[in-house]
């Protein structure tokens, strides 16, 4: 049992295994109990499930606060809020992907569930590599900071642009290299049918699987923003990873409510752009002020203020705007 107390990425193995056990339990309950059968998830159920996931994420943050201290707790909550907020922008792109592939709501949960498994693995790899690099080369944090500032500026400039699914080079490559069906085949990702070129049976991807591929690609792109953003808050890989995953776990539940209210969050992207610039600039501001870093409570307060302003302004400006057909 000694290996349970051995350190891995600055924390005992039992902490990582305990967190992994929580995630697996939640995924099993989600797919095996709550959504054993394919069905459409309504807005009410989406909000309830999302509230449960947020409560669980914050409860884990309370444990981090109790076990690791106040600073760690605040850093976890800040990371959780930032990732949750950036994930909302991710939701809008996912909605476009489902619309492009004409995926009915009844099958969307299946795609999102399998997508989250890929996210857990991809984020683990990215955060593990990031933690290793930062521990060896502290100056990399300055590169992350500049990257976040530039990304925030670009996000502000392109806030009105819509994601063009058809123009994605990976999607074009997949369609050239693999057999792809023109229509859905229920909840199946792959189907076997006659290849018109050879006259023989062959395996074909369905649009449902293409949607899954695109969602994984989109998450990878968003991770390039969100992972450096949380490393700018803390370099503790345990806090970075757990706050990331808890925020994303609730994304699937929140999606079905947000997808129906996309038009009400028109100006949220501007707030996210400001947030990225703020996070990136903190390290330089701290150096100018001659302090180690911006105090975590101040950082968390400013984060909440920026997001509240973005959400409030969006809801106010779109209050009389009808939902698009």
Buried (B, 14 or more C-beta within 10 A) or exposed (E): EEEEEEEBBEBBBBBBEEBEEBBEEBBEEBBEEEBEEEEEBEEEBBBEBBEEBBEBBBEBBEBBBEEBEEBBBBBBBBBBBBBBBBBBBBBBBBBBBBEBBEBEBBBBBBBBBBBBEBBBEBBBEBBBEBBEBBEEEEEBBBEBBBBBBEBBBEBBEEBEEEBEBEEBEEBEEBEEEEBBBEEBBEBBBEBEEEEEEEEEEBEBBBBBBBBBBBBBBBBBEBBEBBBBBBBBBBBBBBBBBBBBBBBBBBBBBBBBBBBBBBEBBBBBBBBBBBBBBBBBBBBEEBEEEEEEBBEBEEBBEBBBEBBEBBBEBBBEEBEEEEEEE
